[in-house]
Amino acid sequence: MKLNDIRDNPGSSKERTRVGRGIGSGKGKQSGRGGKGQTARSGVRIKGFEGGQMPLHRRLPKRGFNAPFSTDYNEVNLGRVQQAIEAGKLDGAKTVTLEALIAAGVCSKARDGVKLLGSGELKAKVAFEVAAASKSAIAAIEKAGGSVKLLNAAPAEGA
């Protein structure tokens, strides 16, 4: 093979349509733009325009509020953690962190950390290092003999 033998695959590139080149081209006279008027001219911007009527995007009310610095936690129930321990995917003897939960397949991706929720029953004595936990989850973990260390815990006021 030589440099002068190199060609694109057939059908990979298409020649552009040259409009306004006579009636025989199929795109002559008005060049596929229809009749006269604003849209036949260049520089038209009427995407949301409704003929002077208030456009839909302005008629509908603005709803809700998107907090710019909100946190998106992986919410994990204690029952799901217990399942992973029983299946042997999670080692209950070691500290359970976000990385351990991802490796066990309990969480799919990191996000902003893990929040433990109290649904389900935890039988194993497990130490957790998580971003957040509900009161019921902390109570259930401590009842089972485990411990919870909150990574994003705000310092106590006056300290």
C-alpha positions, 0 to 999 in steps of 0.5 A: 500500500502506498500513500496515493492508494489511501481512500475513504470508505465508500459512503463515509462522506457525502457531497454537500447539496449546492442549492440555487443552481437551476431547476434540473438540480432539484434544489433550484429557484427557492432552494428548498426554503418554501415561499416568500417571507421571513423564513425565506431570508437569512438570519432567522431566529424564531425557534420559540416564537408563536406569532406574538402570542406569549410563548409556552416557555414564558406562559408556564410558571417557574417551579421549585428551587435547585440548591447549588451546593446540595449533597447527593448521598448513596442511601444504604439501608442496614438490611442491605449491608447485612445481606452483603455480609451474609453473602461474604461480599463485605467483611464485617470485621473490617471498618465499612467505608464507601470504598468497601461498599462499592467493592461489595456492589452495595453502591454503584458509584461514589457520589458525595458519600454514604448515608446509612438508613435504619430500614432492615435488621443488622445482626453483625457487629460492624464499625462504619465510617460514613458521611451521614447516618439517620438516628434510627440507623445509629441506634440499630448499629450501636444495639448490635454492638457496632460503632459509627464514625461520621466523616462530615460531622459538623463541629458542636456549637461553642467548641 
